[in-house]
Amino acid sequence: MPRPILEPSSVAEAKEMVKYAFDLSEKLEEPVMITNTHPVPPFTVALGKAEYPPVPSTMDKISRKVKKLLAFDATALAVQAGSALALNMVMLGALAGSGVVPLDAMSIRETIREKTRKGLVETNLKAFDLGMGAVATGA
């Protein structure tokens, strides 16, 4: 069975996806979750219309449901790379480095070079590499 990549865009959608992911994990032999431990609150939380769940207890619950949890402060790595906006590149690097899906790091780097606006290439490449390194070192 192919392994889906779940990318929620809101707290409500994340809750629904977690439920789906847990159900799916029962079908897969190697359920893995890659997540950022630094809260990135959606606008509903920022406006006070929703609450962000406590990170430690959330990570604890998730770790009991998956075979492998790769959780690290991806936001800090994005900032280290040069921009908090490079968070998606950190997570892409983590996915590539995890071995969960067959992603060729060299091909991804080439795509970043070709498709990214010139002024952001180095930041995105550094963020990608930091994400790969985070899962390689177990950060």
Buried (B, 14 or more C-beta within 10 A) or exposed (E): EEEEEEEEEEBEEBEEBBEEBBEBBEEBEEBBBBBBBBEEEBEBBEEEEBEBBEBEEBBEEBEEBBEEBBBBBBBBBBBBBBBBBBBBBBBBBBBBBBEBEEBEBEEBBEEBEEEBEEEBBBBBBBBBBBBBBBBEEEB
